Amino acid sequence: MTNSTRKDSEYRKAQRLFEKFAMPLQDIGFFVLSQVTKPKKDWTLSMDRTKWKFDKTHINILVVGVVFQGYCNAYRLGSAPSKN
């Protein structure tokens, strides 16, 4: 099995797991907030999923950020190959 095939297989396994797994958005939010550094007050949590194309490779990236006083500290949560 090639490295690319192995990654695709592992990615598909994760997709199948999460298809059967429901987590309330509030729990996801609590988990994300427990993993990032944040100010004591007056901050906003932002999230963005972006899709880029580099040559023939499609790239999906999920990023969350803590916005405070006009600046954002961004944290990449993950990336996965796209099947597009």
Secondary structure, DSSP 8 states (H G I E B T S, - for coil): --HHHHHHHHHHHHHHHHHS----HHHHHHHHHHHS---SSS-EEEEEEEEEEETTEEEEEEEEEEEETTEEEEEEEEEEE---
